[in-house]
């Protein structure tokens, strides 16, 4: 797999090197032109994926490659309304926007310096809708800072940003004072709109813009200033605001199209590139909806060819049934997109980001310095653990190389014991990124030890997580669904259904449990969960055994399995016994401070002398359980001796039971192969 030079974006070349260059007409990594695709009607590229799949990294890479080569604006939508309209970040990160108006303002600030017409229609409209409640100095300062940034970007003013903000605030407040009673609190916001529009009109005489907006209002509105009317409709909300927002989007696209006359199109000047991150948040969704609505019009007035690449957490919106979906490999030669029908979503080209392959991971583990050779199957182990999740894979591989550089050997079972570059445990660093809400993250760390949502609710109650200042288990599942980690969570399914996320949470619980108090230690939690499942009788037996083993009490598990093996005569019970054995062996290992890992030695019989007083059947079950526990770790490469031991111990037990020999014999033949291939252990009859 080809890797972009200077980039850690593995497996994304079809998007970076093929699709976007064909839309912009500019090659990805060299200053040359390429043939354009979809001239006249371009799709909006919507890059979808889950946390850590590299959505933002793709946009950052595109911004770095195309900046200064074409007009470019990079904006990140956010959920909550910001208290201030922040200046553009000095470190090159994308500015944030919490409303549609803020997105449009950021696009103007990003594109205006490099386009021929500096938004003569949109900018007056943005002034008109950016009023404030009279007497609210904070809102006034935010709006006037927006004015200052817009004017500076469009070269309608010069000087210091703060000085310009203050000048506008003073000028508008002065106009409001002269209005007297007309500007009282009853129509204070409309009065502010009128004052802002009057100030802008006196300074810049936007007659052409006023005429453009006038044509978008009903004929009954003749005689009113269309900019004031635009602001009033925007402040009214509902259908009025939607109509005003449609006008703002149309003005934006009109200004862009007007910047590309016959000469610019003849010379194939590249069209602007808009990069919109986190478009699943309301302002981003509003922008895309309005853009797609406008482009879906059969006879749209302005045929701009903006290149828009947006990202969305999760998959496609539910109402985007007409969107075209293409996997990354499909983009190498052509996008395969063509507008079908008049539905707005027909203008979407959805590109889901897929996990990395094992071949993508191997280059990440190639060190740049002489060091001890890495474990030969480490790339496979990383892939088994992460499922190819890009962010987790990248962090783990960097931690491996850092540990190797310091002279530490790293095997597959050591991956989650590593530390990130900042010295924190790698699971702590990863979970902070994957689950941004600390409150929910802390609770999920504890509740992930439960088998299902029902057990998690019981554990939450036992740990007293409910209350006015706490979050119960069902709130945690709501959070996971909101963050697109899973869909609806049935009560009998795991609280955390994503295998990688669950593995990280369980390991973090193990790491932090040594300093836990108030019944939140590893032992206390598993003791409670064992009792919870034991109350369910036979249906909870496998879960009770699993939590017993997770607490490090293998002797009890062995004794219970042996007792059932020796006492149960029903042939149908063999499947249940194997199910309990198989599920118990998936138990997470106890914290290192409380337990020594001797599973391999016990499985191979090295410690049989400790158990000389036990019956041979019980010693066999003991070896079998520990061998199965060792090979059941999802991210570790199965040890050949352990796989062999599983088959040998089952083969020993098979003829020693009067009615289970057929089922146990089948397991003795199939389970070693399943262990080697890391597949589920089959049980005859199930």
Secondary structure, 3 states (H helix, E strand, C coil): CCECCCCCCECCHHHHHHHHHHHHCECCCCCCECCCCCCCCCCEEEEEECCCCCHHHHHHHHHHHHCCCCCEEEEEECCCCCCCCCCCCCCCCCEEECCHHHHHHHHHHHHHHHCCCCCCCHHHHHHHHCCCCCCCHHHHHHHHHHHHHHHHHCCCCCCCHHHHHHHHHHHHHHHHHHHHHHHCHHHHHHHHHHHHHHHHHHHHCCHHHHHHHHCCCCHHHCCCCHHHHHHHHHHHCHHHHHHHHHHHHHHHHHHHHHCCCHHHHHCCCCCCEEEEECCCCHHHHHHHHHHHHHHCCCCCCCCCCCEEEEEEEECCCCCCCCCEECCHHHHCCCCCCCCCCCCHHHHEEEEECCCCCHHHHHHHHCCCCCCCCCCCCHHHHHHHHHCCCHHHHHHHHHHHHHHHHCCCCCCHHHHHHCECCCCCEHHHHHHHHHCCCHHHHHHHHHHCCCCCHHHHHHHHHHCCCCCCCCCCHHHHHHHHHHCCCCCCCCCCCCCCCCHHHHHHHHHHHHHHHHHCCCCCCHHHHHHHHHHHHHCCHHHHHHHHHHHHHHCCCHHHHHHHHHHHHHHCCCCCHHHHHHHHHHHHCCCCCCCHHHCCCCHHHHHCCCCHHHHCCCCHHHHHHHHHHHHHHHHCCCCCCCCHHHHHHHHHHHHHHHCCCCCCHHHHHHHHHHHHHHHHCCCCCCCCCC
